[in-house]
Structure formats: C-alpha cells, structure tokens
Amino acid sequence: MTTAVQVQPRRVFNYDQLSAAIGGAGAGISTAAIGNHLDPQGFWRDAFLYAAPVLAIVVSVLVNWGCAAAERREIAHGIKRALATVQEEIDDPTTTFARKEELRSMLRALRDEKIAHRI
C-alpha cells in the first residue's frame, strides 16, 4: 500500500529560525546604529539604544511566526489538493473497485494527516 503523504524527516538545522535570528539581529543593530548617530546627551539616543534588544526580539518572533504560518499554509494547500485529486478519482466511474478501496484508504490517511496538522 502506498501512502498519500510522505512525511518529511525533521531537519536538525532550521533555516526559518536562522532567518528570524538574522532579521532580529539586523533590526537590533540598525536601531543601535541610528541611536549612535544621535545627540549624545539627548533622550532619543538612549531610547534607540535601549529599544535595540527589544526590537531584535520582536522582529525575530515575527519572522519566525511568518515562516511557520507560510509552512502551515503550504501543508494545508498540499493536503487539500491531494484530497480533491483522490476524491475525483474515486468518483470516476471507470475506476475499478479494488482501486477505489485503495483510494479510500489513501483518503483516510489524508484526513488523518489533516487532523494531525490541525488544518
């Protein structure tokens, strides 16, 4: 029996988290750099310098959230397309009974995958 959805092995190195870290570092460094170019005795210099770590964390969280949302959307779209394709073949009158049984088991596996991903 073939499975409809192949499970991807878990990556040890997560590029999405790296992107989030780089984005956060860039935001923090640029905020600190702007603060360094302001009046040394002024309020805004201190505000920019103290805001830099907070901004770095916020940007990291937002980029990581965005990457995760895009991945969830891609998985949901793939499962939706697979469900439609399998259902279309089940509804085809020329499909044999044995093939329809195989397709129904694929359909159950896809629905389980959809539940597992909470889509």
VMD Tcl script that draws the C-alpha trace (Angstrom):
set ca {
  {0.00 0.00 0.00}
  {1.30 3.44 -0.89}
  {0.86 6.36 1.41}
  {-0.62 9.51 0.00}
  {1.54 11.87 2.02}
  {5.22 11.34 2.60}
  {6.42 12.55 5.99}
  {9.43 14.82 5.75}
  {12.28 14.00 8.14}
  {12.84 16.60 10.83}
  {15.63 18.97 9.98}
  {18.29 19.42 12.62}
  {19.22 22.82 11.25}
  {16.19 25.07 10.95}
  {16.63 27.72 8.25}
  {13.45 29.54 9.33}
  {14.86 30.13 12.80}
  {18.15 31.25 11.28}
  {16.27 33.75 9.11}
  {14.41 35.00 12.17}
  {17.66 35.38 14.11}
  {19.33 37.27 11.27}
  {16.29 39.52 10.87}
  {16.22 40.25 14.57}
  {19.94 40.92 14.72}
  {19.69 43.25 11.75}
  {16.83 45.19 13.32}
  {18.66 45.48 16.63}
  {21.95 46.54 15.08}
  {20.32 49.10 12.82}
  {18.39 50.57 15.75}
  {21.58 50.80 17.81}
  {23.42 52.34 14.85}
  {20.75 55.01 14.47}
  {20.96 55.70 18.20}
  {24.74 56.10 17.98}
  {24.36 58.87 15.42}
  {22.01 60.96 17.55}
  {22.91 63.65 20.07}
  {24.99 62.01 22.86}
  {23.15 63.94 25.57}
  {19.68 63.51 24.08}
  {16.77 61.33 25.12}
  {16.38 59.71 21.69}
  {19.89 58.26 21.69}
  {19.16 56.35 24.90}
  {15.70 55.38 23.69}
  {17.12 53.89 20.47}
  {19.93 52.09 22.29}
  {17.59 50.58 24.90}
  {14.99 49.68 22.27}
  {17.50 47.77 20.13}
  {17.38 44.44 22.03}
  {13.59 44.61 22.35}
  {13.23 45.30 18.64}
  {15.61 42.43 17.85}
  {13.45 40.01 19.84}
  {10.19 41.31 18.36}
  {11.48 41.06 14.77}
  {12.82 37.54 15.45}
  {9.46 36.41 16.80}
  {7.54 37.97 13.90}
  {9.80 36.46 11.22}
  {9.66 33.03 12.89}
  {5.86 33.26 13.16}
  {5.60 34.29 9.50}
  {7.75 31.37 8.35}
  {5.69 28.92 10.42}
  {2.43 30.34 9.05}
  {3.70 30.01 5.48}
  {4.72 26.40 6.11}
  {1.31 25.57 7.64}
  {-0.40 27.15 4.64}
  {1.74 25.15 2.22}
  {0.95 21.88 4.05}
  {-2.76 22.70 4.14}
  {-2.79 23.50 0.43}
  {-0.98 20.26 -0.43}
  {-3.38 18.16 1.63}
  {-6.40 19.95 0.15}
  {-5.12 19.32 -3.38}
  {-4.41 15.67 -2.60}
  {-7.89 15.19 -1.09}
  {-9.51 16.68 -4.18}
  {-7.44 14.52 -6.53}
  {-8.19 11.29 -4.64}
  {-11.90 12.13 -4.38}
  {-12.02 12.90 -8.10}
  {-10.54 9.51 -8.91}
  {-12.95 7.76 -6.52}
  {-15.89 9.49 -8.23}
  {-14.66 8.42 -11.68}
  {-16.96 5.62 -12.91}
  {-14.12 3.92 -14.81}
  {-12.08 3.32 -11.64}
  {-12.09 -0.32 -10.56}
  {-13.50 -1.44 -7.22}
  {-10.06 -2.54 -5.96}
  {-8.56 0.82 -6.88}
  {-11.45 2.63 -5.17}
  {-10.76 0.70 -1.95}
  {-7.09 1.66 -2.17}
  {-8.08 5.28 -2.78}
  {-10.45 5.25 0.20}
  {-7.60 4.14 2.45}
  {-5.50 6.99 1.00}
  {-8.37 9.36 1.71}
  {-8.49 8.20 5.36}
  {-4.71 8.69 5.64}
  {-5.01 12.20 4.20}
  {-7.81 13.06 6.63}
  {-5.67 11.74 9.49}
  {-2.81 13.91 8.24}
  {-5.14 16.90 8.12}
  {-6.21 16.24 11.72}
  {-2.59 15.73 12.80}
  {-1.64 19.13 11.40}
  {-4.82 20.71 12.84}
  {-5.78 22.11 9.48}
}
mol new
graphics top color blue
foreach p $ca { graphics top sphere $p radius 0.5 }
foreach p [lrange $ca 0 end-1] q [lrange $ca 1 end] { graphics top cylinder $p $q radius 0.2 }
display resetview
